[in-house]
């Protein structure tokens, strides 16, 4: 398992392994657009694709999550980076990731994310359940 923690948006670029696609996991909460710069810098240096993957457990919140992900995708897109968005309605991240992960992909999640119905951080659950590359970004989600 490969993990990396990035503490600040202004930190030097980490030594991230080449990836075909970064899958960035977003829970149903307000997307912090300050994360866009850090994601863009990492993706641009590797000329990789980005899939912004949102988890929506409440259909009422789908339009807001979709709007936020579309806005973030537009902020990330340039001549070397392609972005896509997807909203999943499954019950947990493990199911979602197993259904979508392909060889060469790298997961990106936020340190502040909790796993669904768990006291554990999402990054901890992903490390325990899956043997795939995972990068954890810190201090980039809004505080409650």
Secondary structure, 3 states (H helix, E strand, C coil): CCCCEECCCCCCCCCCCCCCEEEEEECCCCCCCCHHHHHHHHHHHHCCEEEEEEECCCHHHHHHHHHHHHHHHHHHCCCCCCEEEEEECCCCHHHHHHHHCCCCEEEEEECCCECCCCCCEHHHHHHHHCCCCEEEECCCCCCC
